[in-house]
Amino acid sequence: MSTSAPLARRAAVEAAGTAALVAVVVGSGIQATELTPDVGLQLLANSLATVFGLGVLVAFLGPVSGAHFNPVVTLAAWFTGLRGRDGLTLREVAAYVPAQIAGAIGGAMLADAMFAEPVIAFSSHERWAGHLWLGEAVATAGLLWLVFGLARTGRAHLAPVLVASYIGSAYWFTSSTSFANPAVTIGRAFTDTFAGIAPGSLTPFIAAQLLGGALGLGLVAACFGRPPRTPTDQAVPAARPAEESAPTS
C-alpha cells in the first residue's frame, strides 16, 4: 500500500472507491431486474458487473489507499501489520472505516437515483437464517485468505484479477451471495431493490463477516507462517464484495 499520500486523501479514496463499488452492485442489480424476470440471469448480470467493477477499482485506486473498501480488510491490515512492521495505525483505521461506510451508503443512494428509485428507502429483503450467516463467514474467510496470502507471498500485484474473480465465484458458491464486507452490507440496507438487505438482518451478517475475517487470518498463518519482518508497500485490496450477489455484497 502506498504510504506517500496524506491520510485525508487516502480516506477520501476509500470513500469514493466503496461508493463506486456499491453503485456497481446495486445499480447492476436494478438494471438486471428491469431487463429479465429470470432470477438466475439477474444474478449472473449482477455478479459479472461486480467482477469487472471491483477489478477496475482495485487496480485503479490500490496505489493510493490500498483499495480496501472493506472494514474487515482494514482491521486485519492493522492487526497483522501488513503495511510494515508497525502496520496501520489506529488513527488510519479510524479514518478508513467511517469513510468506507459513508461511501457505501452514498453509493447505494446514487444507484437508486440513477434508476429513479427512492433515494433513501430501507430494504425489506430479510436475510435471516443460519445458513446465510455461514455463507458470509465462508465468503469473508476466503477473501481474507486470498488478500493477505497474496501480500504474504509478494504477489499483491495479482489482486485486481484474483480478488475480483474470487468475489464473482463467491456470488455463486455461497448461500448468501457473498457480501463479505460490513460497509457494503450497511450500504445495501439503504436500497429496497434486488441487492438490498433489511436493516434488521445486518447484525448477524456483520458478526459472521468479522468471524470469517478472523478465520481467514488463521488460514493465512497456517498456510504461510509468520509475516516477513521487512516493510511492504504493496496494495492490499479489500474487497467485496461486495462481491455482491444478486444479493450479495
N, C-alpha and C positions, 0 to 999 in steps of 0.2 A: 504494500500500500504506500502511496506517496505520502511523505511527511512534510513536504515543502509548502503545501497550500495552507493558508490560515484556517483555523478551526471553523470560523464563521462560514467560509466558503465551502469547506467540506460538509458541514451540516446542511447548508443550502442545497448542495448537490445530492445529499441523501434524501432530502425532502422532495426535490424535483424528480429524482430517479424513481422513488417509491410512488409518487403521484403518477408518473408516466406508466409504471408497471400496472398499477391498479386500473388506470384508464384503459389500458390494453385488455386486461382481464374482464372488466365489467362491460366495456364497450363492445368487445367481440362477442360476449355472451348475449347482449341485447340484439346485436346485428344477426346473430345466428338464429335466435328465436323468431325474428321477423322474416327470415328467409326460408325456414323449413320447420315443419312441425315434428320432424323426426328427432328424438332426443339424442340418439347416437350421433347423428350428423351435427347436432348443436354442440355436443361435447367435443367432437373432432375439430370443428371450426374454432372453438374456444381454446382448445389445447394448442393447436398449431399457431394461432395468433400469439399466444403466450410464449411459446418456444422462441419464435422469431423476435418478438419484442424484448424478452428478457436477455437473449443473446446479444442483441444490439446494445442494450443499456449497460450490460456488464463490460463489454468491450469498449464502449464509448466513455463511460464515466469511472470505470475502475481506476485509471491512473490518477484521478483526483482524490476520491474518498475511499477507494477500496470497493465501491459498489456493493455495500452490504444490503441495503434496502430491507433489512430484517433484524429486529431486536435480538433474536436468538443468536444470530451470527455475530452481532456486535458484542453481546455479553460473553460469548465464547472466545472472541478475539481478546477481550480484556482478561478473561480468566486464564487463558493459555499463554498470553504474552506473545501472540503471533507476530505483532509488528516489531518485535525486538525483545531484548532481554526483559524490559520492564512492561511491555505490552501497552495496550490502550490505557489511558488514564481514566479515572472516574469522571473527570471533567469532560473528556471526549465522549464517554458513554452517555453522560447527562445531556450532551448536545445532540448526539446522533439519534437516540431513541425517541425523544419527543418530535424531532424533525421527521422521522420515518412515519410516526403515527399521524402527525398533521398532514404529511404528504399523501398518505393513503386515503384519508378522509377527503382531502381535496380532489384526488384523482377519481374517486367514486362520484363525487358531485359533478365533476367535469364531464365524465362519461354520460351521466344522466342528462345533463344539459344538452349535450350534443345530439341526443336522441329524443329530445322533447319529453323526457320523463321528469317527474317531480325532482327538483334538485336535492331536496332533503326528504327522504322517505325511508323510514327504518324497515328493514326486511321482515317479512312474515314467514320466511323459509326456516322452519325449525330443523335443526340438525342435532338432535339429542338422542344418542344411542352409543352404547359401549363399543360396538364395532367401528363406529366412526372415530371415536377417540383413539382406538388402537391404530386405525389407519393414519391419523395425524401423528402419533408417536413414531410410527414406522417411517412415514414420509420425512419427518424432520430429522430423525436419526440418520437416514440415508443421505440427506442433504449435507448435514454437518460432517459426516464421514467423508463425503466426496470433497467438499470445500477445503477442509483442513488437511485431508490426506494429500490433495494436490499441492497445497502450500508446503507441507512437511517434506514432500519429495522433490521440491523445486520445479513443479510443473503447473504453477498457478496460471501460466500463460494460456493453458488449455481451458481455463474456467468458463469463458464465454460459451464455448461449444458444449462442453460436458455438463455444466450446470443446467443450461437450457434444455439439453437432451434428457437429463435426469428428471427435471420437472415435467417435461412432456410425457415421459413414460409413467411418472407417478400419478398423473391425471387418471391413468387407466388402470394401474395395478393396485391402487389403494381405494378403500371403500369411501373415503372422504373426498376424493379427488384432490388430495394433497394441497391444502392451503399452506401448511408448513411455515407459517410466518405470522406472528402475532399482530404486526402492524397491518398487513394486508387483510387479516381476519377482521380486525376492527373496522377498517375502511369499508369492507364489503357489507357490514351491518347497516351502512348508510344508503343502500340501494335496494329497493324492493323489486329486483329483477332476477334474471337467471342465476347470476353468480352470488346473490345475496345470502346472508346468514342472519337469523334473528338475533337481536341483542341478548336474549335470554340463553342462547346457545354458546355465547362467547367464552365464558369462564372455563368450562371443561375442555374446550378446544385449545385455548391458550395454555392451560395446565398440561395437556398432553404434548403440546409443542415444546414446552420447556423441559419436560421429562425426556422427550425424544432428543432434544439437543444434548442433554447430559449423556444419554446413551450413545449418541453419535461420537462425542468426545472420548467415551470409553472405547469405542471401536477403533478410533484413531490411535489411542495409546496402545491398544492390544496389537494392532497391525504394524505400527511404525515406531513404537518405542518412544523414548524421551525426545522432546523437541530439541533442535540444534541450539547451541548457545550463542551463535552469531546472529546479529540482527538481520531481518529481511525486509525488503521494501516492496515485496510482491503484492499484487492486488488480491484482496480477499472478498469475493463476491458473496453475496448473500442471497440468497435467493429468494424464492418464491413462492414463490411462488408463488410466492404467489404463483406459482406454477399453476395456477388455477385450473380447476377442473370446472366443468361447466359449472359446476360449483366448485371451484377449487380455490386456490389461493385466496 
